Amino acid sequence: MRITIKRWGNSAGMVIPNIVMKELNLQPGRAWRRK
C-alpha cells in the first residue's frame, strides 16, 4: 500500500508540473510575470 501511494505521489508530482509548463509555454511569459 505504501509503495503504491509513493508511486501515485511521484506520478502526480511529475504530471502536474508538465501541464503547468505546457500552459506557460502556450501563453506569453511576460503576461504571466505581470500577473
mmCIF file of the N, C-alpha and C atoms, coordinates in Angstrom:
data_MODEL
# 
_entry.id   MODEL 
# 
loop_
_atom_site.group_PDB 
_atom_site.id 
_atom_site.type_symbol 
_atom_site.label_atom_id 
_atom_site.label_alt_id 
_atom_site.label_comp_id 
_atom_site.label_asym_id 
_atom_site.label_entity_id 
_atom_site.label_seq_id 
_atom_site.pdbx_PDB_ins_code 
_atom_site.Cartn_x 
_atom_site.Cartn_y 
_atom_site.Cartn_z 
_atom_site.occupancy 
_atom_site.B_iso_or_equiv 
_atom_site.pdbx_formal_charge 
_atom_site.auth_seq_id 
_atom_site.auth_comp_id 
_atom_site.auth_asym_id 
_atom_site.auth_atom_id 
_atom_site.pdbx_PDB_model_num 
ATOM 1   N N  . MET A 1 1  ? 0.841 -1.204 0.000   1.00 0.00 ? 1  MET A N  1 
ATOM 2   C CA . MET A 1 1  ? 0.000 0.000  0.000   1.00 0.00 ? 1  MET A CA 1 
ATOM 3   C C  . MET A 1 1  ? 0.875 1.253  0.000   1.00 0.00 ? 1  MET A C  1 
ATOM 4   N N  . ARG A 1 2  ? 1.871 1.278  0.862   1.00 0.00 ? 2  ARG A N  1 
ATOM 5   C CA . ARG A 1 2  ? 2.722 2.470  0.948   1.00 0.00 ? 2  ARG A CA 1 
ATOM 6   C C  . ARG A 1 2  ? 3.467 2.715  -0.360  1.00 0.00 ? 2  ARG A C  1 
ATOM 7   N N  . ILE A 1 3  ? 3.936 1.626  -0.983  1.00 0.00 ? 3  ILE A N  1 
ATOM 8   C CA . ILE A 1 3  ? 4.684 1.766  -2.240  1.00 0.00 ? 3  ILE A CA 1 
ATOM 9   C C  . ILE A 1 3  ? 3.779 2.370  -3.321  1.00 0.00 ? 3  ILE A C  1 
ATOM 10  N N  . THR A 1 4  ? 2.527 1.892  -3.386  1.00 0.00 ? 4  THR A N  1 
ATOM 11  C CA . THR A 1 4  ? 1.611 2.400  -4.418  1.00 0.00 ? 4  THR A CA 1 
ATOM 12  C C  . THR A 1 4  ? 1.342 3.878  -4.182  1.00 0.00 ? 4  THR A C  1 
ATOM 13  N N  . ILE A 1 5  ? 1.166 4.270  -2.924  1.00 0.00 ? 5  ILE A N  1 
ATOM 14  C CA . ILE A 1 5  ? 0.913 5.683  -2.607  1.00 0.00 ? 5  ILE A CA 1 
ATOM 15  C C  . ILE A 1 5  ? 2.106 6.528  -3.043  1.00 0.00 ? 5  ILE A C  1 
ATOM 16  N N  . LYS A 1 6  ? 3.314 6.051  -2.778  1.00 0.00 ? 6  LYS A N  1 
ATOM 17  C CA . LYS A 1 6  ? 4.509 6.798  -3.170  1.00 0.00 ? 6  LYS A CA 1 
ATOM 18  C C  . LYS A 1 6  ? 4.570 6.917  -4.691  1.00 0.00 ? 6  LYS A C  1 
ATOM 19  N N  . ARG A 1 7  ? 4.223 5.847  -5.391  1.00 0.00 ? 7  ARG A N  1 
ATOM 20  C CA . ARG A 1 7  ? 4.253 5.893  -6.860  1.00 0.00 ? 7  ARG A CA 1 
ATOM 21  C C  . ARG A 1 7  ? 3.227 6.897  -7.368  1.00 0.00 ? 7  ARG A C  1 
ATOM 22  N N  . TRP A 1 8  ? 2.032 6.888  -6.778  1.00 0.00 ? 8  TRP A N  1 
ATOM 23  C CA . TRP A 1 8  ? 0.990 7.838  -7.200  1.00 0.00 ? 8  TRP A CA 1 
ATOM 24  C C  . TRP A 1 8  ? 1.468 9.260  -6.939  1.00 0.00 ? 8  TRP A C  1 
ATOM 25  N N  . GLY A 1 9  ? 2.074 9.498  -5.772  1.00 0.00 ? 9  GLY A N  1 
ATOM 26  C CA . GLY A 1 9  ? 2.564 10.839 -5.436  1.00 0.00 ? 9  GLY A CA 1 
ATOM 27  C C  . GLY A 1 9  ? 3.625 11.288 -6.427  1.00 0.00 ? 9  GLY A C  1 
ATOM 28  N N  . ASN A 1 10 ? 4.533 10.383 -6.793  1.00 0.00 ? 10 ASN A N  1 
ATOM 29  C CA . ASN A 1 10 ? 5.595 10.740 -7.737  1.00 0.00 ? 10 ASN A CA 1 
ATOM 30  C C  . ASN A 1 10 ? 5.008 11.018 -9.120  1.00 0.00 ? 10 ASN A C  1 
ATOM 31  N N  . SER A 1 11 ? 4.058 10.194 -9.553  1.00 0.00 ? 11 SER A N  1 
ATOM 32  C CA . SER A 1 11 ? 3.447 10.383 -10.873 1.00 0.00 ? 11 SER A CA 1 
ATOM 33  C C  . SER A 1 11 ? 2.716 11.717 -10.913 1.00 0.00 ? 11 SER A C  1 
ATOM 34  N N  . ALA A 1 12 ? 1.958 12.038 -9.861  1.00 0.00 ? 12 ALA A N  1 
ATOM 35  C CA . ALA A 1 12 ? 1.225 13.306 -9.812  1.00 0.00 ? 12 ALA A CA 1 
ATOM 36  C C  . ALA A 1 12 ? 2.215 14.463 -9.785  1.00 0.00 ? 12 ALA A C  1 
ATOM 37  N N  . GLY A 1 13 ? 3.305 14.312 -9.038  1.00 0.00 ? 13 GLY A N  1 
ATOM 38  C CA . GLY A 1 13 ? 4.315 15.365 -8.946  1.00 0.00 ? 13 GLY A CA 1 
ATOM 39  C C  . GLY A 1 13 ? 4.977 15.619 -10.293 1.00 0.00 ? 13 GLY A C  1 
ATOM 40  N N  . MET A 1 14 ? 5.032 14.587 -11.150 1.00 0.00 ? 14 MET A N  1 
ATOM 41  C CA . MET A 1 14 ? 5.653 14.751 -12.459 1.00 0.00 ? 14 MET A CA 1 
ATOM 42  C C  . MET A 1 14 ? 4.648 15.275 -13.480 1.00 0.00 ? 14 MET A C  1 
ATOM 43  N N  . VAL A 1 15 ? 3.391 14.830 -13.383 1.00 0.00 ? 15 VAL A N  1 
ATOM 44  C CA . VAL A 1 15 ? 2.376 15.203 -14.384 1.00 0.00 ? 15 VAL A CA 1 
ATOM 45  C C  . VAL A 1 15 ? 1.943 16.650 -14.213 1.00 0.00 ? 15 VAL A C  1 
ATOM 46  N N  . ILE A 1 16 ? 1.659 17.061 -12.972 1.00 0.00 ? 16 ILE A N  1 
ATOM 47  C CA . ILE A 1 16 ? 1.156 18.421 -12.730 1.00 0.00 ? 16 ILE A CA 1 
ATOM 48  C C  . ILE A 1 16 ? 2.133 19.483 -13.257 1.00 0.00 ? 16 ILE A C  1 
ATOM 49  N N  . PRO A 1 17 ? 3.436 19.423 -12.916 1.00 0.00 ? 17 PRO A N  1 
ATOM 50  C CA . PRO A 1 17 ? 4.384 20.422 -13.430 1.00 0.00 ? 17 PRO A CA 1 
ATOM 51  C C  . PRO A 1 17 ? 4.442 20.431 -14.953 1.00 0.00 ? 17 PRO A C  1 
ATOM 52  N N  . ASN A 1 18 ? 4.299 19.259 -15.576 1.00 0.00 ? 18 ASN A N  1 
ATOM 53  C CA . ASN A 1 18 ? 4.338 19.192 -17.043 1.00 0.00 ? 18 ASN A CA 1 
ATOM 54  C C  . ASN A 1 18 ? 3.169 19.967 -17.627 1.00 0.00 ? 18 ASN A C  1 
ATOM 55  N N  . ILE A 1 19 ? 1.975 19.821 -17.031 1.00 0.00 ? 19 ILE A N  1 
ATOM 56  C CA . ILE A 1 19 ? 0.789 20.536 -17.521 1.00 0.00 ? 19 ILE A CA 1 
ATOM 57  C C  . ILE A 1 19 ? 0.988 22.038 -17.348 1.00 0.00 ? 19 ILE A C  1 
ATOM 58  N N  . VAL A 1 20 ? 1.528 22.426 -16.194 1.00 0.00 ? 20 VAL A N  1 
ATOM 59  C CA . VAL A 1 20 ? 1.753 23.856 -15.923 1.00 0.00 ? 20 VAL A CA 1 
ATOM 60  C C  . VAL A 1 20 ? 2.758 24.421 -16.918 1.00 0.00 ? 20 VAL A C  1 
ATOM 61  N N  . MET A 1 21 ? 3.821 23.676 -17.185 1.00 0.00 ? 21 MET A N  1 
ATOM 62  C CA . MET A 1 21 ? 4.839 24.148 -18.119 1.00 0.00 ? 21 MET A CA 1 
ATOM 63  C C  . MET A 1 21 ? 4.250 24.306 -19.516 1.00 0.00 ? 21 MET A C  1 
ATOM 64  N N  . LYS A 1 22 ? 3.389 23.368 -19.929 1.00 0.00 ? 22 LYS A N  1 
ATOM 65  C CA . LYS A 1 22 ? 2.758 23.460 -21.252 1.00 0.00 ? 22 LYS A CA 1 
ATOM 66  C C  . LYS A 1 22 ? 1.900 24.710 -21.330 1.00 0.00 ? 22 LYS A C  1 
ATOM 67  N N  . GLU A 1 23 ? 1.123 24.986 -20.272 1.00 0.00 ? 23 GLU A N  1 
ATOM 68  C CA . GLU A 1 23 ? 0.255 26.165 -20.264 1.00 0.00 ? 23 GLU A CA 1 
ATOM 69  C C  . GLU A 1 23 ? 1.099 27.435 -20.303 1.00 0.00 ? 23 GLU A C  1 
ATOM 70  N N  . LEU A 1 24 ? 2.223 27.424 -19.557 1.00 0.00 ? 24 LEU A N  1 
ATOM 71  C CA . LEU A 1 24 ? 3.100 28.605 -19.542 1.00 0.00 ? 24 LEU A CA 1 
ATOM 72  C C  . LEU A 1 24 ? 3.705 28.817 -20.928 1.00 0.00 ? 24 LEU A C  1 
ATOM 73  N N  . ASN A 1 25 ? 4.034 27.722 -21.605 1.00 0.00 ? 25 ASN A N  1 
ATOM 74  C CA . ASN A 1 25 ? 4.629 27.838 -22.938 1.00 0.00 ? 25 ASN A CA 1 
ATOM 75  C C  . ASN A 1 25 ? 3.597 28.337 -23.943 1.00 0.00 ? 25 ASN A C  1 
ATOM 76  N N  . LEU A 1 26 ? 2.333 27.928 -23.767 1.00 0.00 ? 26 LEU A N  1 
ATOM 77  C CA . LEU A 1 26 ? 1.283 28.356 -24.696 1.00 0.00 ? 26 LEU A CA 1 
ATOM 78  C C  . LEU A 1 26 ? 1.023 29.853 -24.544 1.00 0.00 ? 26 LEU A C  1 
ATOM 79  N N  . GLN A 1 27 ? 1.004 30.331 -23.304 1.00 0.00 ? 27 GLN A N  1 
ATOM 80  C CA . GLN A 1 27 ? 0.743 31.753 -23.064 1.00 0.00 ? 27 GLN A CA 1 
ATOM 81  C C  . GLN A 1 27 ? 2.064 32.510 -22.932 1.00 0.00 ? 27 GLN A C  1 
ATOM 82  N N  . PRO A 1 28 ? 2.094 33.794 -23.297 1.00 0.00 ? 28 PRO A N  1 
ATOM 83  C CA . PRO A 1 28 ? 3.325 34.590 -23.221 1.00 0.00 ? 28 PRO A CA 1 
ATOM 84  C C  . PRO A 1 28 ? 3.833 34.697 -21.796 1.00 0.00 ? 28 PRO A C  1 
ATOM 85  N N  . GLY A 1 29 ? 5.140 34.507 -21.616 1.00 0.00 ? 29 GLY A N  1 
ATOM 86  C CA . GLY A 1 29 ? 5.737 34.556 -20.277 1.00 0.00 ? 29 GLY A CA 1 
ATOM 87  C C  . GLY A 1 29 ? 5.620 35.942 -19.662 1.00 0.00 ? 29 GLY A C  1 
ATOM 88  N N  . ARG A 1 30 ? 5.683 36.989 -20.486 1.00 0.00 ? 30 ARG A N  1 
ATOM 89  C CA . ARG A 1 30 ? 5.609 38.356 -19.953 1.00 0.00 ? 30 ARG A CA 1 
ATOM 90  C C  . ARG A 1 30 ? 4.261 38.589 -19.286 1.00 0.00 ? 30 ARG A C  1 
ATOM 91  N N  . ALA A 1 31 ? 3.191 38.091 -19.882 1.00 0.00 ? 31 ALA A N  1 
ATOM 92  C CA . ALA A 1 31 ? 1.850 38.277 -19.307 1.00 0.00 ? 31 ALA A CA 1 
ATOM 93  C C  . ALA A 1 31 ? 1.789 37.614 -17.934 1.00 0.00 ? 31 ALA A C  1 
ATOM 94  N N  . TRP A 1 32 ? 2.395 36.422 -17.820 1.00 0.00 ? 32 TRP A N  1 
ATOM 95  C CA . TRP A 1 32 ? 2.393 35.715 -16.525 1.00 0.00 ? 32 TRP A CA 1 
ATOM 96  C C  . TRP A 1 32 ? 3.214 36.493 -15.504 1.00 0.00 ? 32 TRP A C  1 
ATOM 97  N N  . ARG A 1 33 ? 4.325 37.080 -15.931 1.00 0.00 ? 33 ARG A N  1 
ATOM 98  C CA . ARG A 1 33 ? 5.181 37.824 -14.991 1.00 0.00 ? 33 ARG A CA 1 
ATOM 99  C C  . ARG A 1 33 ? 4.450 39.066 -14.485 1.00 0.00 ? 33 ARG A C  1 
ATOM 100 N N  . ARG A 1 34 ? 3.675 39.712 -15.363 1.00 0.00 ? 34 ARG A N  1 
ATOM 101 C CA . ARG A 1 34 ? 2.937 40.905 -14.945 1.00 0.00 ? 34 ARG A CA 1 
ATOM 102 C C  . ARG A 1 34 ? 1.906 40.544 -13.891 1.00 0.00 ? 34 ARG A C  1 
ATOM 103 N N  . LYS A 1 35 ? 1.281 39.375 -14.039 1.00 0.00 ? 35 LYS A N  1 
ATOM 104 C CA . LYS A 1 35 ? 0.288 38.940 -13.044 1.00 0.00 ? 35 LYS A CA 1 
ATOM 105 C C  . LYS A 1 35 ? 1.010 38.569 -11.763 1.00 0.00 ? 35 LYS A C  1 
# 
